[in-house]
Amino acid sequence: MTRIVAREIAVHLLYELDFAKLSAEELLADQLTEENFAALAKDEPMYEEYPEEPQLAYIRTVVTGVSEHRAELDQYIEQYAVGWRLRRIPKVAAAILRVAMFEVLYLPEVPDNAAISAAVELAKRYEDQKVVSFLNGILGSFVRNEVQK
């Protein structure tokens, strides 16, 4: 499994976390099982391969990290989503933004441009071009103003 697929699975889990009455750790324990992947693979090919330990570690790190830093990440989204409130941003797009911002801030092994590029490509799978462009603008401004000071 590639990092790209692991990132998409993390986004799926974070989206689900918005609706679940579980902690990030509980959701991960429930969802990151070979049995669950086998069941999901029937409808979604990305789940056909169970993650190896590096990908599992990445997924766990991202999901728990985004959960722990959610207030901070949401504050950045509100700050850079000019003219939009967070509640107006589609939930999948918000999950993608949170993952990219978390990678930029807390995963130094992920280059900033790779985090943005991956977020944009992932958004193209789930959102229309207007939302994709909006997401790209938010992330570009975020990196220029918060990271490259």
C-alpha positions as CSV (number, residue, x, y, z in Angstrom):
1,M,0.0,0.0,0.0
2,T,1.3,3.5,-0.9
3,R,1.4,6.6,1.3
4,I,-1.3,8.1,-1.0
5,V,-3.7,5.3,-0.3
6,A,-2.9,5.4,3.4
7,R,-3.6,9.2,3.4
8,E,-7.0,8.6,1.7
9,I,-7.9,6.0,4.3
10,A,-6.9,8.5,7.0
11,V,-9.2,11.0,5.4
12,H,-12.0,8.4,5.3
13,L,-11.5,7.7,9.0
14,L,-11.4,11.4,9.9
15,Y,-14.6,12.0,8.0
16,E,-16.2,9.1,9.9
17,L,-14.9,10.5,13.2
18,D,-17.1,13.6,12.5
19,F,-20.2,11.4,12.9
20,A,-19.0,8.7,15.3
21,K,-19.5,8.8,19.0
22,L,-16.1,7.3,19.5
23,S,-12.6,8.6,20.3
24,A,-10.0,8.5,17.5
25,E,-8.4,5.5,19.3
26,E,-11.7,3.6,19.5
27,L,-12.4,4.3,15.9
28,L,-9.0,3.1,14.8
29,A,-9.3,-0.1,16.9
30,D,-12.7,-0.7,15.3
31,Q,-11.8,0.1,11.7
32,L,-8.1,-0.9,11.2
33,T,-8.8,-4.6,11.2
34,E,-8.2,-7.1,8.4
35,E,-11.9,-8.2,8.7
36,N,-13.1,-4.6,8.2
37,F,-10.8,-4.1,5.2
38,A,-12.1,-7.3,3.6
39,A,-15.7,-6.1,4.1
40,L,-15.0,-2.6,2.7
41,A,-13.0,-4.0,-0.3
42,K,-16.2,-5.3,-1.8
43,D,-17.3,-1.7,-2.5
44,E,-14.0,0.2,-2.4
45,P,-10.8,-1.2,-4.1
46,M,-8.4,0.8,-2.0
47,Y,-9.3,-1.5,0.9
48,E,-8.3,-4.7,-0.9
49,E,-4.8,-4.5,0.5
50,Y,-4.4,-4.4,4.3
51,P,-1.8,-1.8,5.3
52,E,1.7,-2.9,6.3
53,E,3.1,-1.6,9.6
54,P,4.6,1.7,8.2
55,Q,1.2,2.6,6.6
56,L,-0.7,1.6,9.7
57,A,1.6,3.8,11.8
58,Y,1.1,6.7,9.4
59,I,-2.7,6.3,9.5
60,R,-2.7,6.1,13.3
61,T,-0.4,9.1,13.6
62,V,-2.5,11.2,11.3
63,V,-5.9,10.3,12.7
64,T,-4.9,10.7,16.3
65,G,-2.8,13.8,15.6
66,V,-5.6,15.5,13.7
67,S,-8.0,14.6,16.4
68,E,-5.7,16.0,19.1
69,H,-5.0,19.2,17.2
70,R,-8.4,19.6,15.7
71,A,-9.2,23.0,17.3
72,E,-5.8,24.4,16.1
73,L,-6.3,23.0,12.6
74,D,-9.9,24.3,12.4
75,Q,-8.7,27.8,13.5
76,Y,-6.2,27.8,10.6
77,I,-9.0,26.7,8.2
78,E,-11.2,29.5,9.4
79,Q,-8.4,32.0,9.2
80,Y,-7.4,31.1,5.6
81,A,-10.9,30.2,4.2
82,V,-11.6,33.9,3.3
83,G,-15.3,34.5,3.1
84,W,-16.2,31.0,4.3
85,R,-17.1,29.6,7.6
86,L,-15.8,26.1,8.4
87,R,-19.4,24.7,8.6
88,R,-19.9,25.7,4.9
89,I,-16.8,23.7,3.7
90,P,-17.8,20.2,2.7
91,K,-16.8,17.7,5.4
92,V,-14.6,15.6,3.1
93,A,-12.7,18.8,2.0
94,A,-12.4,19.8,5.7
95,A,-10.9,16.4,6.5
96,I,-8.4,16.7,3.6
97,L,-7.4,20.2,4.8
98,R,-6.9,19.0,8.3
99,V,-4.7,16.1,7.1
100,A,-2.5,18.4,4.9
101,M,-2.1,21.0,7.6
102,F,-1.3,18.4,10.2
103,E,1.4,17.0,7.8
104,V,2.9,20.4,7.3
105,L,2.9,21.3,11.0
106,Y,3.8,18.0,12.6
107,L,5.3,15.5,10.1
108,P,8.6,17.0,9.0
109,E,9.3,14.0,6.8
110,V,6.4,15.1,4.5
111,P,7.6,18.0,2.4
112,D,5.1,20.9,2.4
113,N,4.6,20.8,-1.4
114,A,4.0,17.0,-1.2
115,A,1.3,17.5,1.4
116,I,-0.4,20.2,-0.7
117,S,-0.1,18.3,-3.9
118,A,-1.5,15.1,-2.3
119,A,-4.4,17.1,-0.8
120,V,-5.3,18.6,-4.1
121,E,-5.2,15.3,-5.9
122,L,-7.3,13.7,-3.2
123,A,-9.8,16.5,-3.3
124,K,-10.2,16.0,-7.1
125,R,-11.6,12.6,-6.4
126,Y,-14.3,13.9,-4.0
127,E,-15.1,17.5,-4.8
128,D,-15.8,19.7,-7.8
129,Q,-13.1,22.0,-9.3
130,K,-14.3,25.1,-7.4
131,V,-13.8,23.4,-4.0
132,V,-10.4,21.9,-5.2
133,S,-9.2,25.4,-6.2
134,F,-10.4,26.8,-2.9
135,L,-8.6,24.1,-1.0
136,N,-5.4,24.7,-2.9
137,G,-5.6,28.4,-2.2
138,I,-6.2,27.8,1.5
139,L,-3.2,25.5,1.8
140,G,-0.9,27.7,-0.3
141,S,-1.7,30.7,1.9
142,F,-1.4,28.7,5.0
143,V,2.1,27.4,4.1
144,R,3.3,30.8,2.9
145,N,2.1,32.6,6.1
146,E,2.5,30.1,8.8
147,V,5.4,27.9,7.9
148,Q,7.7,29.9,5.6
149,K,7.9,32.9,7.9
